């Protein structure tokens, strides 16, 4: 993140070997998954933005109370998709 006006972070949830950031970019809500080099370091191994098929949508972090989970739960909906919980694997979030 370069601190510009086009992107903002609203929330951050930490897991054992990953963190998930929520925010806005280009006027739409976004989710980014940050992977670390190991469980004991803060060196960032990868930084991936999740993409969604619909042009206009709402997405945010769901209830993620287990910091050792291997997935993150998101809440997603749009004008044509009713609200649903989506389980995203942290090791391969863009698959």
C-alpha positions in Angstrom: 0.0 0.0 0.0 1.4 3.3 -1.0 -0.9 5.5 1.2 -2.8 6.9 -1.8 -6.4 8.0 -1.9 -7.4 5.1 -4.2 -7.0 2.4 -1.6 -7.8 2.2 2.1 -7.7 -0.5 4.8 -10.8 -0.8 7.1 -10.1 -4.0 9.0 -7.4 -6.5 9.7 -7.7 -10.1 11.1 -4.6 -12.1 12.0 -4.3 -15.9 11.8 -1.3 -18.2 12.7 0.5 -17.8 9.4 -1.6 -15.3 7.5 -3.4 -12.0 7.9 -6.5 -10.8 6.0 -7.1 -7.1 5.3 -10.4 -5.6 4.3 -10.9 -2.2 2.7 -11.8 -0.3 -0.4 -10.1 0.1 -3.8 -11.6 1.9 -6.8 -14.8 2.5 -4.8 -15.5 -1.3 -4.2 -14.9 -3.3 -1.0 -11.8 -5.6 -1.3 -10.1 -8.4 0.6 -6.3 -9.0 0.6 -4.6 -12.1 2.0 -1.1 -11.6 3.4 1.1 -14.8 3.8 4.1 -14.8 6.0 7.4 -16.7 5.5 6.8 -18.9 8.6 4.7 -19.0 11.8 7.4 -17.1 13.7 8.3 -14.3 11.3 6.6 -11.2 10.0 8.4 -11.3 6.7 5.7 -11.1 4.0 5.9 -14.0 1.5 2.9 -13.0 -0.6 0.2 -10.4 -0.8 -2.9 -11.4 -2.8 -6.1 -9.5 -3.6 -9.2 -11.6 -4.0 -11.3 -11.1 -7.1 -15.0 -11.7 -7.7 -16.9 -12.4 -10.9 -19.6 -9.7 -10.5 -18.9 -6.0 -11.3 -20.7 -4.6 -8.3 -20.8 -6.4 -4.9 -20.3 -6.1 -1.2 -17.8 -8.2 0.7 -16.4 -8.2 4.2 -14.8 -10.3 6.9 -17.2 -12.8 8.6 -16.9 -14.3 12.1 -13.3 -15.5 12.3 -12.6 -16.3 15.9 -10.1 -19.2 15.5 -6.7 -17.8 14.8 -5.3 -21.2 13.9 -7.9 -21.8 11.2 -6.7 -22.7 7.7 -9.4 -20.6 6.1 -11.1 -17.2 6.3 -14.9 -16.7 6.3 -16.2 -13.8 4.2 -19.7 -12.3 3.8 -20.6 -11.7 0.2 -23.6 -10.3 -1.6 -24.6 -8.3 -4.7 -27.7 -7.1 -6.4 -28.3 -10.6 -7.9 -26.6 -12.7 -5.3 -28.1 -13.0 -1.8 -26.0 -12.7 1.3 -23.8 -15.8 1.7 -20.8 -16.9 3.7 -17.8 -17.9 1.7 -14.9 -20.0 3.1 -11.6 -19.1 1.4 -8.5 -21.3 2.0 -5.6 -19.2 3.3 -2.9 -21.3 1.6 -4.4 -20.8 -1.9 -6.9 -17.9 -1.7 -7.1 -17.2 -5.4 -7.8 -20.7 -6.6 
